[in-house]
Amino acid sequence: MSPQTRRATQADVARLAGVSQTTVSMVLTGTGAAQRRVSDAVRERVLRAIEVTGYAANPAAQRLAGGRTSIVGVYTYESVFPTSASDFYHPFLEGVENEAERTGVDLLMFTSMSAGTGRRLVSSGGVGRLRLADGCVLLGRHSYPEDLAELLRQDFPFAFVGRREAPGGAVPWAGAAYAPATEQVTDHLLALGHRRIVLINEFTGHESIEDRAKGYRVAMARAGLQPVSLDEPDLTSGELLDNLRTAGVTAAVVSSDLAAPLRRAALARGLSVPGDLSIARLGDPETVETEDVDWTGFLIPRREMGAEALRVVLRQLTPLDGDDNLQARIPCTFVPGSTVSAQAADAPAITGKA
């Protein structure tokens, strides 16, 4: 075979190295467990054969010695690429970018797979396209467990920004520690004398919502109080506020995007916040706020989550002994704020089994 007459192929490399084409492919493009199945001696033979045949001149084969491009993908399940620094998703992506610069890897944004249409990666062929990169950071509020299960099955290095679950294994992720943060906020209200505290959620079934609910339940149970949760309440009629007042509720811990609407509804009903109703917000809202409110609650560590998600991907690409933790919880920042106030110590309590 003469390199001057035709381009070398993987078959040429395999013949010269005395291995199968599958082994050559694993050396060039394999990741995770696939890479570890190739011994160092075999890898060296393949790399020498690539050099002799000139196959390394093919851009598709110009990988690092570990079979990598030093490119990590970024894929979003919604159209979340920010247009300004005030965008909710901007800090996540900023964290990914800063960590990429620090570690010397390039980012590839997968923008052609029509994430905004809600199509699954599995059904759209997107899983295969992600393999253009060594690994991928996935982002977005809504995702599909079957996509994550397929990525796990293929042993493809990835990490989700936010806790995710999927059948078939442990999903790598970097998420906010919502449960202890919500527990801390609820404990703060309890310390102020509140006993009738309600949790108001946007919807159920999402991991971050479940984590918040867990923290709330833990704090209420520890205080010997009955937890009460309301999912997707109607704030437009004012009936919710009337019912809360009738039940003697004095405080609410509220998912991020419902806190401002609840406050507006309370004020429209003639209630004062925090005088009549204390409201604590569980995280940053996804929509830009138009009102300047000093919220009590916690802040989501968005930049840290993005940076840690990339680090989780890189840990899969360069595994070290004893460094196999691919799920990272990052503490949230508690903010005392001014939307909660002390409650009279003699206020009645609703007790019961949590």
C-alpha positions as CSV (number, residue, x, y, z in Angstrom):
1,M,0.0,0.0,0.0
2,S,1.4,3.3,-1.0
3,P,0.2,6.4,0.8
4,Q,0.9,8.4,-2.4
5,T,-1.7,6.5,-4.4
6,R,-4.6,6.3,-2.0
7,R,-5.6,7.4,1.5
8,A,-4.9,4.8,4.2
9,T,-8.0,3.1,5.7
10,Q,-8.7,1.6,9.1
11,A,-8.3,-1.8,7.4
12,D,-4.8,-0.9,6.5
13,V,-4.0,0.1,10.1
14,A,-5.6,-3.1,11.4
15,R,-3.6,-5.3,9.1
16,L,-0.3,-3.6,10.0
17,A,-1.0,-3.7,13.7
18,G,-2.3,-7.2,13.7
19,V,-5.6,-6.3,15.2
20,S,-9.3,-6.1,14.2
21,Q,-10.9,-3.0,12.7
22,T,-13.1,-2.9,15.8
23,T,-10.0,-2.5,18.0
24,V,-8.7,0.3,15.7
25,S,-12.0,2.1,16.0
26,M,-12.0,1.8,19.8
27,V,-8.5,3.3,20.0
28,L,-9.6,6.2,17.7
29,T,-13.2,6.9,18.9
30,G,-14.0,4.8,21.9
31,T,-14.7,6.3,25.3
32,G,-15.2,5.1,28.8
33,A,-15.3,1.3,29.2
34,A,-14.6,0.8,25.5
35,Q,-11.2,2.6,25.8
36,R,-10.3,0.6,28.9
37,R,-10.8,-2.7,27.1
38,V,-7.8,-2.0,24.9
39,S,-4.5,-2.7,26.5
40,D,-1.6,-0.2,26.5
41,A,0.5,-2.5,24.3
42,V,-2.2,-2.9,21.7
43,R,-2.9,0.8,21.8
44,E,0.7,1.5,21.1
45,R,0.8,-0.9,18.1
46,V,-2.3,0.7,16.6
47,L,-0.8,4.2,17.1
48,R,2.4,3.2,15.4
49,A,0.5,1.7,12.5
50,I,-1.5,4.9,12.1
51,E,1.8,6.8,11.9
52,V,3.3,4.4,9.4
53,T,0.3,4.3,7.1
54,G,-0.3,8.1,7.3
55,Y,-3.9,7.5,8.5
56,A,-3.4,10.2,11.1
57,A,-3.5,12.7,8.3
58,N,-7.3,12.0,8.0
59,P,-9.0,14.7,10.2
60,A,-11.4,12.1,11.6
61,A,-8.4,10.3,13.0
62,Q,-6.5,13.2,14.3
63,R,-7.2,12.4,17.9
64,L,-5.2,12.6,21.1
65,A,-3.4,9.5,22.2
66,G,-6.5,8.5,24.2
67,G,-8.6,8.6,21.1
68,R,-10.2,12.0,21.8
69,T,-10.7,15.4,20.2
70,S,-10.6,17.6,23.3
71,I,-14.1,18.8,22.3
72,V,-17.1,18.6,24.6
73,G,-20.6,19.2,23.4
74,V,-23.3,21.3,24.9
75,Y,-26.9,20.3,24.1
76,T,-30.1,22.1,25.4
77,Y,-33.6,20.5,25.4
78,E,-35.2,23.9,25.0
79,S,-34.1,27.0,23.1
80,V,-32.2,28.4,26.1
81,F,-29.2,30.0,24.6
82,P,-29.3,33.4,26.3
83,T,-29.4,36.7,24.5
84,S,-28.4,38.7,27.6
85,A,-26.7,38.3,30.9
86,S,-30.0,38.5,32.7
87,D,-31.3,35.3,31.1
88,F,-31.8,32.5,33.6
89,Y,-29.7,30.1,31.7
90,H,-26.8,32.5,31.1
91,P,-24.9,31.6,34.3
92,F,-25.1,27.9,33.6
93,L,-23.5,28.3,30.1
94,E,-21.0,30.8,31.5
95,G,-19.9,28.3,34.1
96,V,-19.4,25.6,31.3
97,E,-17.5,28.1,29.2
98,N,-15.2,29.3,32.0
99,E,-14.4,25.7,33.1
100,A,-13.7,24.8,29.4
101,E,-11.2,27.7,29.2
102,R,-9.6,26.7,32.5
103,T,-9.2,23.0,31.5
104,G,-8.2,23.6,27.8
105,V,-11.1,21.9,26.1
106,D,-13.2,23.3,23.2
107,L,-17.0,23.4,23.3
108,L,-19.3,22.3,20.4
109,M,-22.9,23.7,20.6
110,F,-25.4,21.3,19.1
111,T,-27.8,23.7,17.6
112,S,-29.1,21.7,14.6
113,M,-31.1,19.0,16.3
114,S,-34.3,21.1,16.8
115,A,-34.4,20.9,20.6
116,G,-37.2,23.5,20.6
117,T,-39.6,21.1,19.0
118,G,-39.5,18.8,22.0
119,R,-38.1,15.8,20.0
120,R,-36.3,13.1,21.8
121,L,-32.7,12.5,20.9
122,V,-33.4,8.8,20.5
123,S,-36.1,9.3,17.9
124,S,-34.4,12.1,16.1
125,G,-31.0,10.4,15.7
126,G,-29.4,13.0,18.0
127,V,-27.7,10.4,20.2
128,G,-25.3,9.5,17.4
129,R,-24.7,13.1,16.5
130,L,-23.5,13.8,20.0
131,R,-20.6,11.5,19.4
132,L,-19.0,14.1,17.3
133,A,-17.7,15.3,20.7
134,D,-15.8,13.3,23.3
135,G,-18.7,13.9,25.8
136,C,-21.6,16.3,26.3
137,V,-23.1,18.6,28.9
138,L,-26.9,18.5,28.7
139,L,-29.1,21.4,29.8
140,G,-32.8,22.2,30.0
141,R,-35.7,21.9,32.4
142,H,-37.4,19.2,30.4
143,S,-35.6,16.1,29.3
144,Y,-36.4,12.5,28.4
145,P,-35.3,9.5,30.5
146,E,-35.1,7.3,27.4
147,D,-32.4,9.6,26.0
148,L,-30.4,9.4,29.2
149,A,-30.8,5.7,29.4
150,E,-29.5,5.3,25.8
151,L,-26.5,7.5,26.5
152,L,-25.8,5.3,29.6
153,R,-26.2,2.1,27.5
154,Q,-23.7,3.4,24.9
155,D,-21.2,4.4,27.7
156,F,-21.1,7.9,26.3
157,P,-19.6,10.5,28.7
158,F,-22.2,13.1,29.6
159,A,-23.6,15.1,32.5
160,F,-26.9,16.9,33.0
161,V,-27.0,20.3,34.6
162,G,-29.5,19.4,37.4
163,R,-30.4,16.1,39.0
164,R,-31.9,13.6,36.6
165,E,-33.0,10.0,36.9
166,A,-33.3,7.4,34.2
167,P,-33.8,3.6,33.9
168,G,-30.7,1.5,33.4
169,G,-28.2,3.2,35.7
170,A,-27.0,6.3,37.6
171,V,-27.2,9.4,35.5
172,P,-24.2,11.7,35.8
173,W,-25.3,15.2,36.9
174,A,-24.3,18.4,38.7
175,G,-27.3,19.8,40.6
176,A,-28.3,22.3,43.3
177,A,-28.8,20.9,46.8
178,Y,-32.5,21.9,46.8
179,A,-33.6,19.6,49.7
180,P,-31.2,21.0,52.4
181,A,-31.8,24.5,51.0
182,T,-35.6,24.2,51.3
183,E,-35.1,22.6,54.7
184,Q,-33.1,25.6,55.8
185,V,-35.7,28.1,54.6
186,T,-38.5,26.2,56.4
187,D,-36.4,26.0,59.6
188,H,-36.0,29.8,59.3
189,L,-39.8,30.3,59.2
190,L,-40.2,27.8,62.1
191,A,-37.7,29.8,64.1
192,L,-39.7,32.9,63.5
193,G,-42.7,31.3,65.2
194,H,-44.6,30.1,62.1
195,R,-46.4,26.8,62.5
196,R,-48.9,26.8,59.6
197,I,-46.5,26.7,56.6
198,V,-47.7,25.6,53.2
199,L,-45.5,24.5,50.2
200,I,-46.8,25.8,46.9
201,N,-45.3,24.0,43.8
202,E,-45.6,24.7,40.0
203,F,-46.0,21.0,39.1
204,T,-45.0,17.6,40.3
205,G,-42.8,14.9,38.8
206,H,-39.7,17.0,38.2
207,E,-36.6,16.0,40.2
208,S,-36.0,19.6,41.4
209,I,-39.6,19.9,42.6
210,E,-39.3,16.6,44.4
211,D,-36.1,17.7,46.1
212,R,-37.7,20.9,47.4
213,A,-40.7,18.9,48.7
214,K,-38.4,16.5,50.5
215,G,-36.6,19.3,52.3
216,Y,-39.9,20.9,53.3
217,R,-41.3,17.6,54.6
218,V,-38.2,16.9,56.6
219,A,-38.3,20.2,58.4
220,M,-42.0,20.1,59.1
221,A,-41.8,16.5,60.4
222,R,-38.9,17.4,62.7
223,A,-41.1,20.1,64.2
224,G,-44.0,17.7,64.6
225,L,-46.1,19.6,62.2
226,Q,-48.3,18.5,59.3
227,P,-46.9,19.3,55.9
228,V,-49.4,20.7,53.3
229,S,-48.5,21.0,49.6
230,L,-50.5,22.7,46.9
231,D,-49.6,21.9,43.3
232,E,-50.3,24.4,40.4
233,P,-52.8,26.5,42.4
234,D,-55.0,29.1,40.7
235,L,-53.8,32.5,41.8
236,T,-56.1,34.6,39.5
237,S,-59.4,34.2,41.4
238,G,-58.0,35.0,44.9
239,E,-59.7,31.9,46.2
240,L,-56.4,30.4,47.2
241,L,-55.6,33.3,49.5
242,D,-59.0,33.2,51.1
243,N,-58.6,29.5,51.8
244,L,-55.1,30.0,53.2
245,R,-56.4,32.7,55.6
246,T,-59.3,30.6,56.6
247,A,-56.9,27.7,57.4
248,G,-54.8,30.0,59.5
249,V,-51.7,29.7,57.2
250,T,-49.2,32.4,58.0
251,A,-46.3,31.4,55.7
252,A,-45.6,29.8,52.4
253,V,-42.5,28.4,50.8
254,V,-43.0,28.7,47.1
255,S,-41.3,27.4,43.9
256,S,-39.4,30.1,42.2
257,D,-41.7,31.2,39.4
258,L,-44.8,31.3,41.6
259,A,-43.5,33.5,44.4
260,A,-44.0,36.8,42.6
261,P,-47.5,35.9,41.4
262,L,-48.5,34.8,44.9
263,R,-47.2,38.1,46.3
264,R,-49.1,40.1,43.8
265,A,-52.3,38.1,44.4
266,A,-51.9,38.6,48.2
267,L,-51.5,42.4,47.8
268,A,-54.4,42.5,45.4
269,R,-56.5,40.7,48.1
270,G,-55.6,43.4,50.6
271,L,-53.1,41.3,52.5
272,S,-49.7,42.6,53.5
273,V,-46.5,40.7,52.8
274,P,-44.9,39.8,55.1
275,G,-47.4,41.1,57.8
276,D,-50.3,38.9,56.9
277,L,-48.5,36.3,54.8
278,S,-44.8,35.5,54.8
279,I,-43.5,34.2,51.5
280,A,-40.1,32.5,50.9
281,R,-38.9,31.9,47.4
282,L,-37.2,28.6,46.6
283,G,-34.7,29.6,44.0
284,D,-34.2,32.0,41.2
285,P,-37.1,32.5,38.7
286,E,-36.7,31.5,35.1
287,T,-38.5,34.7,34.0
288,V,-37.0,38.1,34.4
289,E,-38.6,40.0,37.3
290,T,-40.0,43.5,36.8
291,E,-40.4,44.2,40.6
292,D,-37.6,45.0,43.0
293,V,-38.3,42.6,45.9
294,D,-35.9,41.6,48.6
295,W,-36.9,38.0,48.6
296,T,-36.3,35.6,51.5
297,G,-35.2,32.2,50.3
298,F,-32.2,30.9,48.4
299,L,-30.2,31.4,45.3
300,I,-29.4,28.6,42.8
301,P,-25.6,28.1,42.2
302,R,-26.0,28.2,38.5
303,R,-22.4,29.1,37.4
304,E,-21.1,26.4,39.7
305,M,-23.5,23.8,38.4
306,G,-22.4,24.5,34.8
307,A,-18.7,24.3,35.7
308,E,-19.2,21.1,37.7
309,A,-21.2,19.4,35.0
310,L,-18.2,19.9,32.6
311,R,-15.9,18.5,35.3
312,V,-18.2,15.4,35.7
313,V,-17.8,14.8,31.9
314,L,-14.0,15.2,32.1
315,R,-13.8,12.8,35.0
316,Q,-15.4,10.2,32.8
317,L,-12.9,10.9,30.0
318,T,-9.9,10.6,32.3
319,P,-11.0,8.3,35.2
320,L,-8.8,8.2,38.3
321,D,-8.9,5.6,41.0
322,G,-11.2,6.6,43.8
323,D,-12.7,9.5,41.7
324,D,-15.8,7.8,40.5
325,N,-18.5,10.1,41.9
326,L,-20.4,11.4,38.9
327,Q,-23.3,13.0,40.8
328,A,-22.5,16.4,42.5
329,R,-24.8,18.4,44.8
330,I,-23.8,22.0,45.1
331,P,-25.0,24.1,48.1
332,C,-27.5,26.9,47.5
333,T,-27.0,30.3,49.2
334,F,-29.6,31.3,51.8
335,V,-30.9,34.8,51.7
336,P,-32.6,36.2,54.8
337,G,-34.5,38.8,52.7
338,S,-37.5,40.8,53.9
339,T,-40.5,38.9,52.6
340,V,-40.9,37.0,55.9
341,S,-41.5,38.2,59.4
342,A,-41.9,36.8,62.9
343,Q,-45.2,35.2,63.9
344,A,-46.9,35.6,67.3
345,A,-45.7,32.8,69.6
346,D,-49.3,32.0,70.7
347,A,-50.6,31.3,67.1
348,P,-52.4,27.9,66.9
349,A,-50.6,25.1,65.1
350,I,-51.8,22.3,62.9
351,T,-50.1,19.2,64.1
352,G,-50.3,15.7,62.8
353,K,-48.4,12.8,61.4
354,A,-46.1,13.9,58.6
